Amino acid sequence: MLNEIDELMIMDEYVNTFESLDDPYLDIVLKSKFGKKHLRINFYWDPTESRDHLSVYLNSKQIENLNMYLSLATGKITKDNEQIKILYDQGILQGD
């Protein structure tokens, strides 16, 4: 997913949907069009009976923060990274 978020951030036109093989209650949509970027997470109540769901949207700045968090969590960057330090200082990232 980290690679897909990287693609989303650099492409002007991009759409990709992830449907978890082991979690039918969740799918993630990455979309970029005309410079507007968003990530949508759909949480389904009962996918076997209906498509009723709650959608959570992340804007470009939130996607950048998620990208930094995933990079940190996967070891691609460390806490010494200047952008990570800023996210800790702003309270966006907390704890160890």
Phi, psi and omega in degrees: 000326179301318178297322180292322177294321175301315178299315180304318185289335182258343184266142175280325179238115183202136174215133175207141179238134176249126173241117183296135179289331184253004180221092181288356182269004188215137163216157185234131180241126176252131184214138175222129178207129180054038178083349177271131181237140172209156175238128181241131175248122179256127175251117182265137181291305180211088188297342179283338184249330181204171176256019176299134184204165173251130178250136176242126181253139173247135177274181185303315181295318178294324177294318177300317179296318178297318179300316178296317179298313180296323177296320177292315183295329181267359178083008179293328174226169180242175178294347178283347179298134184299320180294324177294318178301319178297317180296323175293316180299324180280352181083006178290318173254141181220160176079197182274000000 
